[in-house]
Amino acid sequence: MTEVALQAVELVRRIEGVVSHTLVNGIDLAVNKGEFVAITGPSGSGKSSLLYLLGLLDAPSEGEIMICGQPTSKLSETERADVRLTKCGFVFQFHFLLPEFTSLDNVLLPMRAAGRMTEGEMRERGLTLLGSLGLGEHANKRPNQLSGGQRQRVAIARALANRPEIIVADEPTGALDTASTEQVFSILRDIADQGQTVVVVTHDPALAARADRRIHIVDGKIQEITEQGSGELVCEAVS
Amino acid sequence: MKLLFNIAWTHVSARVRQTLVGMAGVAMGVGFTIMMAGLMQGSQIDFLRQLVDTMPHITVDDERRSVPTQPAEQEYAAVQMADIANVGKRPGIKYPESVMSSLRSWIPGDVTPSVATSAIIDHGGARIGITLTGIDPRREVQVSKLASQMREGKLDDLSRAPNGIIVGEALAEKLGVKTGNTVLLVGGQGTRLNSTVAGLFRSGLKRVDESQIYSLAGTAQLMMGQSGVVNQLRLRLNDPMSAQKVAAQVEAQTGYRSVSWQEANADLLSTFTVRDFIVLTVMGAMLLTSSFATYNIISTITHEKRQDIAIMKSLGMREYAVRRIFIIESIIIGVVGILFGWILGYLLCYGWSKITIFNPLTGTTVPLQIYYSAMHYVIAGGISLLCCAGAAYFPARKATRVHPVDIIRGAS
């Protein structure tokens, strides 16, 4: 039986104000463990808002998000932070690395915040992660000494640091050149193939086609779900 | 905590100029506070030392603190009395030697008898009211510093000169008399006595030096017209600060009014209390102001690091942990600033102690009195550290309340 890693039930995110605005409007979604899901849609469709809700960065106005079967709507902000720290890894469009820290220190940051490993274990894992992403030689470099693709790979290594079950990535290739885009997407694909769940927001239909499932969102609602074979390249235009 | 310290350290070390300005602000506040505290307490202690050295620590006189009950009140239910006759009791302390030997058995110090009376000193057309205290020169050294305050002559010269007196230097200057001169003393009973100035003293307290003269007890008794009378006991204690407590015990035992040096100078001491309050307020304001630089720096850092704060929160770092980073930053600035402030404070105190000023009261040039106390450093440092932490708390709290999504969306 397939295990559900991430589930959204009637998810609504509304911004209250003089004029209320609904970003996410009643989305039901289940992402299986080890699945690679791409969320696509036009600008302002609510795909990033959905991603922030799924990664517990934002709280829904209505509905429930379950991470590994655990409901999260009643968690306090501190408990939500703990879930983010241990179960979710984030990759953003811009790398968002701490500029004063080296690549290795940036990767060590979530592990140090979790405090579950010794300093030696953390460093070993950090170096292993950087090495596996082809950054072994850049461990002691600061972000401003790295290229855009290298920075984004450091950000991926940071997201993987605490062995999270879910990786959420918000347009991780949006600011990269073609070669770096290919490299980053391949890494995310590999992560999913190794059993971790990956949910990625992208504008790029070619990249979305490489996901196991593509969810197309318009006006905060799921308009289309396209099942695809794992790793199979399907060039289908997103309507 | 190591992680938070590392992040804090990278933030402050990346802004050397701003950090140094913040540290300098703290150092100046702490340094000048220590200097002010040392100077104020030094001058106060010096003044009190002069006061305590000049005066007996406790004076027991032959009066009662409350008016004695009249015989009529004891015998009848008298509601009104008029023209109460003075029964003409002999003044003085009864059995002074027994009282003194009893006191000597328990007081932590010594006691000596004396005769206090008022008189007028008449010389060269000048007539000045003075207090004449008749003493025993051999015992006087046990209860006062008069011997060491002698500027001309010695205490023993009282016994050698006919009706010898020792005069305050300021009074002698007013009268234009010198050692060896003869002056006329006029007592309250009309007694007139030619006395020889056997010496001059200077206590450092103007009101004493201008109005106090000393003679042998016999001379003072003669001026009072009461031979053998002792109307005052003067006590000197090993610990002058215990005078109030001992005075109360002496009064309870003897029944005579016992006045400690603190009670005698209550108005002066209350002035010190007001002065202490003003000084503490100024010092507190200085330390608070010095922490504004820290507030400014932390505000700037939190503003610049909004994106980092959002990322740390999105990674799962708790809000209070992120807040602590900025408080640690201010503590780093505070601690280093305090260390430099301590050095600055010491150097300022040392520098001020080398400055001499002319004291018009004593007519001498004296160095500024500085009181060195570790407590000044601890208090100034402690308050400064609290101010720094407080200065960081509010901008840090505001910054860490930011919703990470707002920042991440803004950066996209």
Interface residues (C-beta under 8 A of the other chain):
Chain A: S48 Y52 G55 L57 D58 E77 T78 A81 D82 V83 R84 L85 T86 C88 F90 F92 Q93 F94 F96 L98 E100 F101 D105 L109 P110 R112 A113 A114 R158 D170 E171
Chain B: K2 L3 N6 I7 T10 H11 A14 Q307 D308 A310 I311 M312 K313 S314 L315 G316 M317 R318 E319 A321 H403 P404 V405 I408 R409 A411 S412
